[in-house]
Amino acid sequence: MIGKPGGNFFPLVETAEETGPLAALLPNNQVALVAGTGSDETIVIASVREGRIIRRLQGVKGEHLTRLTASADGKTLFYTAAGSVWAVPSTDGKPRKIHTGDRVAVDPNGEYLIVNLDEPTGERLVRVPLSGGEARDVRVQSDIPLSLLPVGGKGIRKDGRILVGIYPRDYWFFSLAVLDGSDGSLTRIPLNYSGDIFLSGWASDGRVLATAQTLSARVWRFRPIGEQLRN
């Protein structure tokens, strides 16, 4: 869907096939997203202005993507599939394996990726240089565990600060924090919201955009029919 805060939302593209929920903004009012199902599933490039698909990437056709993001210049798409991070030109081509991983965030300066690995002992973040070289663990100087969805595609700011999902020990819901990529310090973001914060990212104006979900419940009392008749 496409729209503005406080306004109506409409389908991004006019098509009968399944689209989303993975998507990444590109320059020139374009969006990369996932369309199709099964062996026809692939990444497509859509024009926001025209509301239609303008290109399909045949190189990734049939892949079951789990995450999708793009470089700042829009020339490269990064996605996760089958437990690995891959890169493919946004104009189409053969995908290139980058690193083992389950989620990925792109440095807006184009120097590295932050890759998240789901491991039996918990979530782990590694920094992967795009120019090649050894991947290194990202230090987290805190005893607060990372949540099950620690990083989003736009989770890195130009100054190296990383938005991460956390699971505070004194709070029921998944929350957010800012991780300093240089020293590993973790700063919780105060939220006036009772619910889980899932994937998040930095907006172009420095604000944080995130998906969230509240939790609500009701308690019901049921009585046997015979008891109701006696009463």
N, CA, C and O of each residue as an XYZ file, in Angstrom:
924
protein
N       0.835     -1.188      0.000
C       0.000      0.000      0.000
C       0.875      1.245      0.000
O       2.018      1.208      0.457
N       0.335      2.350     -0.515
C       1.051      3.613     -0.527
C       0.108      4.708     -0.058
O      -1.080      4.699     -0.381
N       0.651      5.657      0.713
C      -0.169      6.745      1.212
C       0.653      7.651      2.096
O       1.869      7.489      2.205
N      -0.002      8.602      2.725
C       0.646      9.541      3.628
C       0.002      9.452      5.007
O      -1.174      9.105      5.116
N       0.760      9.763      6.065
C       0.188      9.722      7.415
C      -1.076     10.570      7.512
O      -1.105     11.729      7.098
N      -2.113      9.964      8.067
C      -3.370     10.672      8.214
C      -4.254     10.638      6.993
O      -5.391     11.108      7.037
N      -3.743     10.081      5.882
C      -4.527     10.037      4.654
C      -4.921      8.619      4.298
O      -4.695      7.684      5.066
N      -5.510      8.471      3.130
C      -5.922      7.159      2.661
C      -4.737      6.420      2.042
O      -3.796      7.036      1.542
N      -4.798      5.102      2.084
C      -3.768      4.271      1.478
C      -4.382      3.462      0.335
O      -5.529      3.020      0.401
N      -3.573      3.284     -0.719
C      -4.039      2.602     -1.918
C      -2.992      1.580     -2.345
O      -1.834      1.679     -1.941
N      -3.389      0.587     -3.167
C      -2.404     -0.383     -3.649
C      -1.260      0.303     -4.384
O      -1.481      1.212     -5.184
N      -0.036     -0.139     -4.106
C       1.138      0.448     -4.747
C       1.140      0.177     -6.240
O       1.429      1.069     -7.039
N       0.815     -1.058     -6.620
C       0.779     -1.422     -8.039
C      -0.545     -2.095     -8.356
O      -1.129     -2.777     -7.514
N      -1.003     -1.896     -9.566
C      -2.244     -2.522    -10.010
C      -1.900     -3.887    -10.604
O      -1.498     -3.985    -11.763
N      -2.059     -4.928     -9.807
C      -1.783     -6.281    -10.259
C      -2.613     -7.260     -9.455
O      -2.946     -7.006     -8.297
N      -2.946     -8.386    -10.078
C      -3.730     -9.404     -9.398
C      -2.845    -10.377     -8.622
O      -3.349    -11.136     -7.794
N      -1.541    -10.368     -8.876
C      -0.647    -11.305     -8.193
C      -0.313    -10.806     -6.793
O      -0.459     -9.622     -6.487
N       0.134    -11.725     -5.958
C       0.482    -11.385     -4.586
C       1.734    -10.524     -4.555
O       2.698    -10.808     -5.266
N       1.731     -9.470     -3.737
C       2.891     -8.592     -3.603
C       3.228     -8.398     -2.132
O       2.354     -8.435     -1.266
N       4.550     -8.185     -1.862
C       4.992     -7.889     -0.509
C       4.996     -9.124      0.382
O       4.764    -10.236     -0.092
N       5.265     -8.929      1.691
C       5.430     -7.647      2.368
C       6.838     -7.071      2.281
O       7.056     -5.957      2.755
N       7.813     -7.785      1.692
C       9.166     -7.253      1.595
C       9.220     -6.143      0.553
O       8.668     -6.275     -0.539
N       9.895     -5.041      0.903
C      10.004     -3.910     -0.023
C      11.184     -3.039      0.384
O      11.581     -3.009      1.548
N      11.743     -2.324     -0.608
C      12.863     -1.408     -0.356
C      12.727     -0.210     -1.277
O      12.480     -0.360     -2.474
N      12.891      0.986     -0.712
C      12.807      2.202     -1.509
C      14.053      2.370     -2.360
O      15.166      2.090     -1.913
N      13.856      2.833     -3.603
C      14.942      3.108     -4.532
C      14.831      4.559     -4.995
O      13.776      5.174     -4.845
N      15.916      5.115     -5.560
C      15.825      6.477     -6.121
C      14.829      6.532     -7.277
O      14.352      5.504     -7.757
N      14.525      7.760     -7.714
C      13.652      7.999     -8.872
C      12.244      7.452     -8.673
O      11.612      6.974     -9.615
N      11.754      7.529     -7.415
C      10.378      7.117     -7.122
C      10.103      5.677     -7.539
O       9.064      5.371     -8.124
N      11.046      4.807     -7.228
C      10.873      3.402     -7.517
C      10.960      2.583     -6.242
O      11.543      3.025     -5.252
N      10.383      1.390     -6.265
C      10.377      0.488     -5.122
C      10.706     -0.916     -5.605
O      10.163     -1.385     -6.606
N      11.598     -1.579     -4.886
C      11.834     -3.010     -5.130
C      10.965     -3.786     -4.156
O      10.942     -3.475     -2.965
N      10.257     -4.779     -4.638
C       9.388     -5.572     -3.778
C       9.307     -6.990     -4.310
O       9.773     -7.284     -5.411
N       8.713     -7.857     -3.522
C       8.553     -9.250     -3.911
C       7.151     -9.445     -4.473
O       6.166     -8.982     -3.899
N       7.081    -10.136     -5.600
C       5.792    -10.408     -6.227
C       5.757    -11.864     -6.684
O       6.789    -12.460     -6.992
N       4.546    -12.423     -6.721
C       4.385    -13.798     -7.160
C       4.510    -14.780     -6.009
O       4.853    -14.399     -4.890
N       4.231    -16.034     -6.286
C       4.314    -17.095     -5.286
C       4.997    -18.324     -5.891
O       5.030    -18.501     -7.109
N       5.544    -19.173     -5.001
C       6.151    -20.417     -5.452
C       7.288    -20.208     -6.428
O       8.169    -19.382     -6.193
N       7.274    -20.953     -7.525
C       8.350    -20.863     -8.512
C       8.334    -19.550     -9.290
O       9.307    -19.221     -9.968
N       7.239    -18.797     -9.199
C       7.142    -17.506     -9.885
C       7.530    -16.336     -8.992
O       7.569    -15.196     -9.455
N       7.817    -16.597     -7.723
C       8.181    -15.503     -6.812
C       9.506    -14.886     -7.233
O      10.465    -15.599     -7.525
N       9.556    -13.553     -7.263
C      10.784    -12.869     -7.634
C      10.746    -11.429     -7.137
O       9.732    -10.972     -6.610
N      11.856    -10.722     -7.308
C      11.905     -9.291     -7.005
C      11.464     -8.522     -8.240
O      11.903     -8.813     -9.352
N      10.603     -7.551     -8.040
C      10.177     -6.683     -9.137
C      10.480     -5.233     -8.766
O      10.559     -4.882     -7.588
N      10.645     -4.413     -9.776
C      10.841     -2.978     -9.579
C       9.568     -2.285    -10.049
O       9.117     -2.479    -11.178
N       8.999     -1.472     -9.161
C       7.738     -0.796     -9.476
C       7.944      0.713     -9.488
O       8.754      1.246     -8.730
N       7.212      1.385    -10.346
C       7.205      2.849    -10.396
C       6.096      3.361     -9.489
O       4.925      3.031     -9.681
N       6.469      4.169     -8.500
C       5.471      4.737     -7.594
C       4.569      5.697     -8.351
O       3.358      5.726     -8.128
N       5.152      6.479     -9.241
C       4.380      7.485     -9.976
C       3.375      6.839    -10.923
O       2.251      7.323    -11.062
N       3.777      5.741    -11.578
C       2.911      5.111    -12.568
C       2.043      4.012    -11.973
O       1.047      3.612    -12.575
N       2.424      3.507    -10.762
C       1.634      2.469    -10.127
C       1.660      1.140    -10.857
O       0.663      0.420    -10.891
N       2.827      0.814    -11.454
C       2.917     -0.445    -12.198
C       4.318     -1.034    -12.075
O       5.272     -0.338    -11.726
N       4.424     -2.326    -12.366
C       5.709     -3.014    -12.365
C       6.426     -2.711    -13.675
O       5.861     -2.882    -14.755
N       7.672     -2.262    -13.572
C       8.418     -1.892    -14.779
C       9.548     -2.879    -15.099
O      10.105     -2.852    -16.196
N       9.884     -3.750    -14.139
C      10.971     -4.694    -14.386
C      10.886     -5.859    -13.423
O      10.540     -5.693    -12.254
N      11.209     -7.057    -13.934
C      11.253     -8.254    -13.100
C      12.661     -8.816    -13.129
O      13.287     -8.885    -14.187
N      13.159     -9.218    -11.967
C      14.501     -9.772    -11.867
C      14.434    -11.286    -12.040
O      13.965    -12.004    -11.157
N      14.903    -11.752    -13.170
C      14.859    -13.180    -13.460
C      15.924    -13.951    -12.689
O      15.789    -15.158    -12.483
N      16.982    -13.265    -12.261
C      18.078    -13.928    -11.569
C      17.706    -14.505    -10.218
O      18.380    -15.407     -9.721
N      16.644    -13.995     -9.618
C      16.229    -14.483     -8.294
C      14.876    -15.188     -8.349
O      14.283    -15.470     -7.308
N      14.393    -15.469     -9.531
C      13.082    -16.090     -9.680
C      13.049    -17.446     -8.987
O      13.953    -18.261     -9.165
N      12.017    -17.683     -8.206
C      11.844    -18.939     -7.494
C      12.480    -18.979     -6.127
O      12.271    -19.933     -5.378
N      13.270    -17.942     -5.775
C      13.866    -17.874     -4.444
C      12.805    -17.481     -3.411
O      11.920    -16.673     -3.693
N      12.906    -18.053     -2.236
C      12.000    -17.668     -1.142
C      12.725    -16.651     -0.277
O      13.489    -17.022      0.615
N      12.493    -15.385     -0.533
C      13.177    -14.312      0.172
C      12.577    -14.107      1.557
O      11.365    -14.206      1.746
N      13.450    -13.820      2.521
C      12.988    -13.542      3.876
C      13.246    -12.092      4.292
O      12.583    -11.594      5.202
N      14.197    -11.402      3.647
C      14.460     -9.987      3.897
C      14.922     -9.340      2.605
O      15.490    -10.006      1.740
N      14.675     -8.019      2.470
C      15.057     -7.291      1.269
C      15.392     -5.856      1.630
O      14.639     -5.204      2.352
N      16.525     -5.357      1.128
C      16.900     -3.965      1.311
C      17.767     -3.555      0.132
O      18.065     -4.377     -0.734
N      18.178     -2.279      0.090
C      18.905     -1.769     -1.064
C      20.015     -0.837     -0.628
O      19.951     -0.230      0.442
N      21.040     -0.727     -1.472
C      22.102      0.252     -1.231
C      21.542      1.651     -1.400
O      20.483      1.837     -2.001
N      22.259      2.642     -0.866
C      21.765      4.021     -0.897
C      21.582      4.530     -2.325
O      20.670      5.315     -2.583
N      22.432      4.095     -3.255
C      22.308      4.545     -4.640
C      21.307      3.723     -5.442
O      21.030      4.034     -6.601
N      20.766      2.676     -4.829
C      19.754      1.867     -5.487
C      20.275      0.911     -6.535
O      19.485      0.246     -7.204
N      21.592      0.822     -6.697
C      22.147     -0.037     -7.744
C      22.220     -1.507     -7.341
O      22.249     -2.390     -8.198
N      22.248     -1.766     -6.027
C      22.379     -3.140     -5.546
C      21.276     -3.460     -4.560
O      20.966     -2.664     -3.673
N      20.689     -4.629     -4.723
C      19.699     -5.128     -3.774
C      20.351     -6.228     -2.950
O      21.074     -7.071     -3.480
N      20.090     -6.211     -1.661
C      20.571     -7.251     -0.758
C      19.353     -7.980     -0.199
O      18.368     -7.357      0.198
N      19.436     -9.289     -0.174
C      18.311    -10.062      0.347
C      18.836    -11.300      1.063
O      19.978    -11.715      0.870
N      17.977    -11.877      1.891
C      18.313    -13.122      2.570
C      17.402    -14.224      2.053
O      16.211    -14.019      1.818
N      17.994    -15.392      1.884
C      17.253    -16.571      1.447
C      18.075    -17.792      1.811
O      19.297    -17.790      1.663
N      17.416    -18.822      2.281
C      18.066    -20.096      2.626
C      19.233    -19.906      3.586
O      20.252    -20.587      3.473
N      19.082    -18.967      4.545
C      20.092    -18.789      5.580
C      21.337    -18.057      5.149
O      22.363    -18.149      5.823
N      21.281    -17.314      4.021
C      22.448    -16.564      3.551
C      22.017    -15.188      3.046
O      20.858    -14.977      2.691
N      22.976    -14.255      3.020
C      22.767    -12.912      2.483
C      23.315    -12.889      1.057
O      24.425    -13.354      0.800
N      22.521    -12.340      0.132
C      22.889    -12.299     -1.282
C      22.810    -10.860     -1.799
O      22.091    -10.026     -1.248
N      23.561    -10.590     -2.862
C      23.505     -9.293     -3.535
C      23.203     -9.522     -5.005
O      23.704    -10.469     -5.611
N      22.374     -8.643     -5.581
C      22.037     -8.745     -7.000
C      21.848     -7.322     -7.528
O      21.286     -6.486     -6.821
N      22.301     -7.023     -8.752
C      22.063     -5.689     -9.315
C      20.570     -5.423     -9.452
O      19.804     -6.328     -9.783
N      20.158     -4.198     -9.201
C      18.737     -3.867     -9.321
C      18.274     -3.879    -10.771
O      17.075     -3.841    -11.046
N      19.236     -3.932    -11.707
C      18.892     -4.056    -13.121
C      18.759     -5.509    -13.545
O      18.422     -5.783    -14.697
N      19.017     -6.449    -12.637
C      18.958     -7.904    -12.829
C      20.373     -8.444    -13.042
O      21.295     -7.706    -13.390
N      20.512     -9.722    -12.828
C      21.807    -10.370    -12.965
C      21.882    -11.601    -12.086
O      20.883    -12.028    -11.508
N      23.069    -12.163    -11.991
C      23.278    -13.354    -11.188
C      23.536    -12.969     -9.743
O      24.424    -12.157     -9.484
N      22.789    -13.522     -8.785
C      23.015    -13.194     -7.367
C      24.395    -13.660     -6.911
O      24.929    -14.661     -7.388
N      24.951    -12.898     -5.969
C      26.265    -13.218     -5.401
C      26.126    -13.390     -3.895
O      25.603    -12.510     -3.212
N      26.597    -14.531     -3.374
C      26.505    -14.790     -1.942
C      27.505    -13.916     -1.194
O      28.682    -13.852     -1.550
N      27.012    -13.236     -0.140
C      27.847    -12.340      0.649
C      28.322    -13.001      1.938
O      29.512    -12.995      2.254
N      27.364    -13.577      2.681
C      27.708    -14.112      3.997
C      26.537    -14.941      4.513
O      25.398    -14.736      4.094
N      26.806    -15.854      5.398
C      25.734    -16.550      6.105
C      24.969    -15.545      6.953
O      25.584    -14.687      7.586
N      23.652    -15.630      6.980
C      22.885    -14.687      7.788
C      21.397    -14.823      7.583
O      20.937    -15.417      6.608
N      20.640    -14.257      8.527
C      19.179    -14.334      8.499
C      18.510    -12.990      8.269
O      17.361    -12.946      7.830
N      19.205    -11.888      8.556
C      18.711    -10.541      8.300
C      19.898     -9.655      7.966
O      21.037     -9.985      8.297
N      19.631     -8.517      7.303
C      20.737     -7.678      6.849
C      20.326     -6.210      6.866
O      19.187     -5.868      6.547
N      21.275     -5.343      7.245
C      21.111     -3.895      7.190
C      22.278     -3.319      6.395
O      23.392     -3.841      6.454
N      22.021     -2.240      5.651
C      23.010     -1.672      4.747
C      23.521     -0.337      5.286
O      22.737      0.540      5.651
N      24.841     -0.198      5.330
C      25.459      1.071      5.688
C      25.150      2.091      4.597
O      25.464      1.841      3.433
N      24.536      3.245      4.936
C      24.210      4.236      3.904
C      25.435      4.835      3.238
O      25.322      5.431      2.167
N      26.615      4.689      3.855
C      27.849      5.165      3.234
C      28.446      4.145      2.267
O      29.446      4.419      1.605
N      27.830      2.978      2.190
C      28.250      1.969      1.229
C      29.497      1.200      1.582
O      30.158      0.655      0.699
N      29.839      1.142      2.881
C      31.085      0.490      3.264
C      30.899     -0.928      3.807
O      31.799     -1.756      3.664
N      29.774     -1.222      4.416
C      29.620     -2.527      5.046
C      28.151     -2.883      5.211
O      27.261     -2.062      4.990
N      27.922     -4.131      5.605
C      26.609     -4.626      5.994
C      26.657     -5.042      7.458
O      27.700     -5.461      7.958
N      25.539     -4.925      8.131
C      25.376     -5.560      9.439
C      24.465     -6.757      9.221
O      23.315     -6.617      8.806
N      25.000     -7.931      9.509
C      24.271     -9.176      9.275
C      23.903     -9.791     10.615
O      24.719     -9.851     11.535
N      22.670    -10.243     10.709
C      22.164    -10.883     11.922
C      22.093    -12.384     11.715
O      21.566    -12.854     10.707
N      22.623    -13.136     12.670
C      22.569    -14.587     12.620
C      21.761    -15.107     13.800
O      22.014    -14.743     14.948
N      20.783    -15.963     13.506
C      20.025    -16.644     14.558
C      20.822    -17.859     15.007
O      21.033    -18.787     14.226
N      21.266    -17.859     16.261
C      22.075    -18.960     16.761
C      21.432    -19.552     18.009
O      20.638    -18.878     18.665
N      21.755    -20.797     18.350
C      21.146    -21.439     19.531
C      21.344    -20.631     20.817
O      20.503    -20.687     21.714
N      22.435    -19.892     20.913
C      22.706    -19.113     22.120
C      22.074    -17.718     22.078
O      22.166    -16.970     23.052
N      21.438    -17.366     20.968
C      20.825    -16.048     20.850
C      21.180    -15.388     19.529
O      21.725    -16.026     18.628
N      20.866    -14.104     19.426
C      21.128    -13.359     18.206
C      22.555    -12.811     18.203
O      23.070    -12.387     19.238
N      23.188    -12.825     17.025
C      24.547    -12.309     16.898
C      24.625    -11.387     15.693
O      24.077    -11.692     14.634
N      25.307    -10.257     15.853
C      25.493     -9.300     14.771
C      26.944     -9.318     14.319
O      27.856     -9.351     15.145
N      27.159     -9.297     13.008
C      28.509     -9.223     12.460
C      28.565     -8.102     11.425
O      27.582     -7.815     10.742
N      29.739     -7.477     11.325
C      29.978     -6.427     10.338
C      30.720     -7.052      9.156
O      31.793     -7.631      9.328
N      30.150     -6.935      7.965
C      30.727     -7.533      6.771
C      31.155     -6.428      5.806
O      30.292     -5.742      5.258
N      32.456     -6.231      5.578
C      32.914     -5.185      4.643
C      32.469     -5.501      3.219
O      32.584     -6.644      2.776
N      31.965     -4.507      2.500
C      31.532     -4.717      1.126
C      32.707     -4.765      0.160
O      32.573     -5.249     -0.964
N      33.850     -4.268      0.594
C      35.042     -4.296     -0.248
C      35.801     -5.609     -0.123
O      36.834     -5.801     -0.766
N      35.291     -6.506      0.700
C      35.966     -7.764      0.967
C      36.689     -7.704      2.299
O      36.823     -6.632      2.889
N      37.144     -8.819      2.763
C      37.827     -8.848      4.056
C      37.057     -9.651      5.070
O      35.982    -10.179      4.781
N      37.606     -9.739      6.245
C      37.057    -10.580      7.293
C      35.855     -9.935      7.982
O      35.872     -8.747      8.304
N      34.825    -10.727      8.198
C      33.671    -10.262      8.966
C      34.013    -10.295     10.447
O      34.699    -11.205     10.913
N      33.532     -9.299     11.187
C      33.843     -9.202     12.605
C      32.567     -9.039     13.423
O      31.611     -8.401     12.982
N      32.566     -9.616     14.604
C      31.419     -9.476     15.495
C      31.230     -8.022     15.905
O      32.196     -7.288     16.112
N      29.978     -7.626     16.016
C      29.640     -6.289     16.522
C      29.499     -6.389     18.037
O      28.692     -7.168     18.543
N      30.279     -5.605     18.749
C      30.224     -5.636     20.211
C      28.920     -5.035     20.718
O      28.432     -4.034     20.193
N      28.370     -5.662     21.745
C      27.203     -5.116     22.442
C      27.556     -5.093     23.923
O      27.569     -6.132     24.584
N      27.842     -3.897     24.439
C      28.269     -3.748     25.824
C      27.057     -3.586     26.738
O      26.851     -2.531     27.338
N      26.265     -4.645     26.830
C      25.057     -4.598     27.658
C      24.605     -6.025     27.914
O      24.869     -6.928     27.120
N      23.912     -6.218     29.046
C      23.360     -7.535     29.337
C      21.918     -7.660     28.864
O      21.266     -8.666     29.144
N      21.405     -6.655     28.149
C      20.054     -6.716     27.601
C      20.078     -7.573     26.340
O      20.826     -7.253     25.416
N      19.300     -8.640     26.261
C      19.314     -9.503     25.071
C      18.715     -8.795     23.860
O      17.816     -7.966     23.996
N      19.222     -9.129     22.680
C      18.618     -8.656     21.442
C      17.334     -9.432     21.203
O      17.222    -10.596     21.590
N      16.366     -8.786     20.567
C      15.093     -9.445     20.293
C      15.253    -10.425     19.134
O      16.338    -10.563     18.569
N      14.165    -11.099     18.790
C      14.205    -12.073     17.704
C      14.327    -11.408     16.339
O      14.670    -12.076     15.363
N      14.054    -10.106     16.249
C      14.187     -9.341     15.006
C      15.052     -8.117     15.294
O      14.529     -7.006     15.385
N      16.361     -8.297     15.440
C      17.188     -7.204     15.943
C      17.455     -6.069     14.966
O      17.569     -4.924     15.403
N      17.563     -6.330     13.650
C      17.899     -5.255     12.723
C      16.991     -5.261     11.506
O      16.579     -6.315     11.021
N      16.685     -4.048     11.017
C      15.948     -3.878      9.775
C      16.875     -3.385      8.680
O      18.014     -3.013      8.959
N      16.409     -3.377      7.444
C      17.242     -3.013      6.313
C      17.815     -1.618      6.384
O      18.923     -1.381      5.904
N      17.076     -0.678      6.981
C      17.525      0.709      7.111
C      17.924      1.016      8.555
O      17.723      2.128      9.043
N      18.490      0.018      9.224
C      18.799      0.164     10.644
C      20.099      0.876     10.952
O      20.411      1.071     12.127
N      20.882      1.280      9.941
C      22.162      1.939     10.177
C      22.071      3.401      9.763
O      21.629      3.713      8.658
N      22.492      4.300     10.657
C      22.534      5.720     10.343
C      23.909      6.068      9.793
O      24.847      5.286      9.948
N      24.049      7.228      9.153
C      25.320      7.608      8.540
C      26.449      7.723      9.545
O      27.614      7.538      9.194
N      26.114      8.028     10.801
C      27.158      8.153     11.818
C      27.511      6.808     12.448
O      28.285      6.759     13.404
N      26.950      5.710     11.921
C      27.286      4.378     12.406
C      26.413      3.861     13.524
O      26.605      2.732     13.974
N      25.460      4.650     13.987
C      24.555      4.172     15.029
C      23.529      3.216     14.431
O      23.015      3.433     13.333
N      23.246      2.148     15.183
C      22.414      1.066     14.672
C      21.160      0.931     15.529
O      21.239      0.864     16.755
N      20.017      0.892     14.879
C      18.760      0.605     15.580
C      18.655     -0.896     15.784
O      18.751     -1.667     14.830
N      18.458     -1.304     17.014
C      18.348     -2.736     17.292
C      17.115     -2.999     18.148
O      16.739     -2.189     18.995
N      16.503     -4.141     17.906
C      15.409     -4.593     18.756
C      15.971     -5.284     19.983
O      16.928     -6.051     19.875
N      15.396     -5.028     21.142
C      15.878     -5.616     22.390
C      14.717     -6.248     23.152
O      13.546     -5.979     22.885
N      15.082     -7.093     24.104
C      14.097     -7.755     24.959
C      14.472     -7.452     26.404
O      15.107     -8.282     27.055
N      14.090     -6.270     26.929
C      14.480     -5.886     28.286
C      13.979     -6.886     29.325
O      12.878     -7.424     29.205
N      14.782     -7.120     30.323
C      14.411     -8.088     31.359
C      13.313     -7.550     32.280
O      12.638     -8.333     32.949
N      13.123     -6.229     32.327
C      12.123     -5.640     33.207
C      10.877     -5.190     32.448
O      10.085     -4.406     32.970
N      10.697     -5.678     31.221
C       9.603     -5.206     30.376
C       9.107     -6.380     29.543
O       9.909     -7.151     29.018
N       7.791     -6.521     29.419
C       7.222     -7.686     28.756
C       7.440     -7.668     27.247
O       7.638     -8.721     26.642
N       7.406     -6.487     26.632
C       7.383     -6.377     25.178
C       8.780     -6.180     24.585
O       9.706     -5.733     25.261
N       8.902     -6.530     23.293
C      10.092     -6.174     22.539
C      10.164     -4.657     22.442
O       9.144     -3.999     22.239
N      11.357     -4.100     22.586
C      11.521     -2.660     22.564
C      12.646     -2.286     21.615
O      13.115     -3.120     20.841
N      13.086     -1.011     21.674
C      14.110     -0.506     20.765
C      15.260      0.127     21.527
O      15.096      0.635     22.637
N      16.432      0.082     20.900
C      17.609      0.738     21.465
C      18.515      1.175     20.325
O      18.380      0.720     19.189
N      19.438      2.067     20.652
C      20.442      2.525     19.689
C      21.784      1.942     20.106
O      22.235      2.142     21.234
N      22.412      1.225     19.195
C      23.711      0.617     19.446
C      24.790      1.458     18.789
O      24.743      1.704     17.583
N      25.759      1.899     19.574
C      26.885      2.659     19.039
C      27.857      1.680     18.397
O      28.446      0.841     19.079
N      28.022      1.790     17.083
C      28.862      0.847     16.371
C      30.336      0.930     16.701
O      31.093      0.018     16.368
N      30.770      2.022     17.358
C      32.193      2.184     17.650
C      32.591      1.577     18.994
O      33.640      0.941     19.099
N      31.767      1.768     20.017
C      32.146      1.275     21.343
C      31.203      0.208     21.900
O      31.462     -0.341     22.971
N      30.115     -0.093     21.190
C      29.215     -1.152     21.618
C      28.222     -0.766     22.702
O      27.501     -1.622     23.214
N      28.176      0.522     23.061
C      27.229      0.946     24.100
C      25.803      0.902     23.561
O      25.561      1.144     22.379
N      24.867      0.590     24.451
C      23.469      0.412     24.079
C      22.613      1.396     24.869
O      22.697      1.448     26.096
N      21.794      2.175     24.171
C      20.934      3.171     24.807
C      19.481      2.872     24.464
O      19.096      2.914     23.295
N      18.677      2.573     25.471
C      17.264      2.294     25.238
C      16.537      3.546     24.784
O      16.831      4.652     25.236
N      15.578      3.352     23.878
C      14.715      4.440     23.429
C      13.450      4.408     24.264
O      12.730      3.410     24.233
N      13.150      5.475     25.020
C      11.936      5.470     25.835
C      10.694      5.522     24.949
O      10.610      6.344     24.036
N       9.738      4.649     25.222
C       8.539      4.557     24.406
C       7.295      4.616     25.280
O       7.217      3.949     26.312
N       6.343      5.402     24.868
C       5.049      5.451     25.538
C       4.070      4.600     24.732
O       3.115      5.105     24.144
N       4.339      3.288     24.724
C       3.565      2.381     23.884
C       3.592      0.996     24.511
O       4.661      0.467     24.816
N       2.430      0.415     24.700
C       2.339     -0.923     25.292
C       2.125     -1.943     24.184
O       0.993     -2.239     23.801
N       3.214     -2.467     23.687
C       3.150     -3.437     22.611
C       4.537     -3.779     22.121
O       5.522     -3.180     22.553
N       4.617     -4.748     21.213
C       5.895     -5.173     20.664
C       6.324     -4.274     19.519
O       5.523     -3.941     18.646
N       7.590     -3.882     19.526
C       8.193     -3.170     18.419
C       8.977     -4.188     17.600
O       9.864     -4.866     18.118
N       8.642     -4.287     16.323
C       9.318     -5.245     15.457
C      10.365     -4.519     14.605
O      11.126     -3.712     15.138
N      10.419     -4.778     13.337
C      11.455     -4.188     12.498
C      11.350     -2.665     12.479
O      10.256     -2.101     12.444
N      12.518     -2.012     12.503
C      12.562     -0.556     12.529
C      13.648     -0.056     11.591
O      14.479     -0.831     11.115
N      13.634      1.241     11.332
C      14.645      1.842     10.466
C      14.687      3.344     10.640
O      13.759      3.957     11.168
N      15.802      3.932     10.179
C      15.961      5.386     10.232
C      15.275      6.014      9.026
O      15.470      5.570      7.894
N      14.475      7.041      9.266
C      13.901      7.826      8.179
C      14.930      8.852      7.711
O      15.927      9.086      8.393
N      14.695      9.460      6.560
C      15.653     10.410      5.995
C      15.828     11.646      6.864
O      16.858     12.315      6.784
N      14.823     11.966      7.706
C      14.918     13.142      8.571
C      15.442     12.802      9.961
O      15.418     13.652     10.852
N      15.918     11.562     10.163
C      16.494     11.185     11.454
C      15.527     10.569     12.430
O      15.938     10.099     13.491
N      14.238     10.557     12.096
C      13.267      9.912     12.963
C      13.343      8.393     12.804
O      13.996      7.879     11.895
N      12.667      7.696     13.701
C      12.629      6.237     13.659
C      11.247      5.791     13.186
O      10.224      6.240     13.703
N      11.236      4.911     12.204
C       9.997      4.296     11.748
C      10.027      2.828     12.139
O      11.045      2.156     11.970
N       8.921      2.333     12.658
C       8.910      0.941     13.116
C       7.523      0.344     12.956
O       6.518      1.055     12.937
N       7.490     -0.958     12.841
C       6.218     -1.674     12.885
C       6.001     -2.154     14.317
O       6.938     -2.577     14.993
N       4.760     -2.080     14.762
C       4.459     -2.411     16.153
C       3.123     -3.131     16.232
O       2.295     -3.050     15.324
N       2.933     -3.832     17.333
C       1.692     -4.586     17.519
C       1.335     -4.608     18.995
O       2.151     -4.969     19.843
N       0.109     -4.218     19.285
C      -0.350     -4.228     20.669
C      -0.801     -5.638     21.054
O      -0.992     -6.509     20.205
N      -0.963     -5.827     22.352
C      -1.453     -7.105     22.878
C      -2.645     -6.810     23.770
O      -2.544     -6.033     24.720
N      -3.771     -7.431     23.462
C      -4.962     -7.244     24.287
C      -5.628     -8.596     24.506
O      -5.472     -9.514     23.701
N      -6.370     -8.710     25.602
C      -7.028     -9.977     25.935
C      -8.289     -9.712     26.737
O      -8.443     -8.651     27.343
N      -9.185    -10.684     26.733
C     -10.403    -10.605     27.526
C     -10.574    -11.900     28.304
O     -10.186    -12.972     27.840
N     -11.149    -11.793     29.470
C     -11.424    -12.968     30.291
C     -12.919    -13.269     30.201
O     -13.746    -12.388     30.438
N     -13.265    -14.497     29.862
C     -14.656    -14.910     29.720
C     -14.989    -15.955     30.777
O     -14.130    -16.727     31.203
N     -16.261    -15.962     31.192
C     -16.748    -16.976     32.113
C     -17.869    -17.747     31.444
O     -18.848    -17.159     30.983
N     -17.728    -19.053     31.390
C     -18.743    -19.900     30.783
C     -19.387    -20.776     31.861
O     -18.700    -21.313     32.730
N     -20.709    -20.912     31.792
C     -21.447    -21.762     32.725
C     -22.153    -22.866     31.960
O     -22.637    -22.636     30.851
N     -22.221    -24.070     32.534
C     -22.994    -25.144     31.897
C     -24.456    -24.725     31.746
O     -24.970    -23.947     32.549
N     -25.123    -25.246     30.710
C     -26.518    -24.846     30.455
C     -27.401    -25.193     31.637
O     -28.285    -24.407     31.977
N     -27.198    -26.351     32.286
C     -28.016    -26.742     33.411
C     -27.891    -25.755     34.550
O     -28.886    -25.455     35.210
N     -26.696    -25.240     34.803
C     -26.481    -24.285     35.884
C     -27.214    -22.989     35.604
O     -27.767    -22.376     36.517
N     -27.224    -22.563     34.335
C     -27.946    -21.342     33.982
C     -29.451    -21.505     34.220
O     -30.111    -20.572     34.675
N     -29.998    -22.701     33.910
C     -31.424    -22.927     34.113
C     -31.784    -22.926     35.598
O     -32.839    -22.423     35.985
N     -30.882    -23.504     36.447
C     -31.191    -23.521     37.876
C     -31.144    -22.121     38.470
O     -31.885    -21.812     39.403
N     -30.281    -21.283     37.935
C     -30.180    -19.934     38.482
C     -31.283    -19.025     37.928
O     -31.350    -17.848     38.283
